Amino acid sequence: MHEDEFSCGQPALLYKAELKAFEGLVVEPVLVSQSVWDNGVNRIEPASEGVTTARNVFDQIRISVLQPKIKLIEDKIKE
């Protein structure tokens, strides 16, 4: 059995945002949790204070709704 050579112990940062498909909506996700590699198992836990420079990789993260496809949204509501 070979260990994953790229498993370096660095956490993946997980962000969260509430989205609704309204044209013009802009949201900024917030950092909420991180992955932690623990003896071959990847766990998800709240973002720790130990996350330092990785918090600042991006100056800003924004998600924008430009043109929602109304028909698809209406079809889902009817289901």
Buried (B, 14 or more C-beta within 10 A) or exposed (E): EEEEEEEEEEBEBBBEEEEEEEEEBEBEBEBEBBBBBEEEEEEEEEBEEEEEEBEEEEEEEEEEBEEBEEEEEEEEEEE
